[in-house]
């Protein structure tokens, strides 16, 4: 498996971080399910896309929101 994280341009005020996984056909379906559930529960990822190639390789794209802290208007530092 080779994870890779990307970022896409913001759309409608939401910014997403993406991680691409390539999972070989050697892994069972139940193992892949446990792997993805673990990433969702502990890493905050959600499933964006799954592609299964003819040779059985799974290409999975996970995404999660990038949360940026913006201080309230009255608490912004003065320049």
Residue pairs with C-beta under 8 A, 6 or more apart in sequence:
1 21
1 22
1 23
1 24
2 21
2 22
3 19
3 20
3 21
4 19
4 20
4 21
5 17
5 18
5 19
5 20
6 17
6 18
6 19
6 20
7 15
7 16
7 17
7 18
7 66
8 15
8 16
8 18
14 65
15 65
15 66
15 68
16 63
16 64
16 65
16 66
17 63
17 64
17 65
17 66
18 48
18 61
18 62
18 63
19 45
19 61
19 62
19 63
20 59
20 60
20 61
20 62
21 58
21 59
21 60
21 61
21 62
22 57
22 58
22 59
22 60
23 32
23 35
23 57
23 58
23 59
23 60
24 56
24 57
25 55
25 56
25 57
25 58
27 35
32 58
36 47
36 60
36 62
39 45
39 62
40 46
40 47
40 62
43 64
44 64
44 65
45 62
45 63
45 64
46 62
46 63
46 64
47 60
47 61
47 62
48 61
48 62
48 63
49 60
49 61
50 58
50 59
50 60
50 61
51 58
51 59
51 60
52 58
52 59
53 59
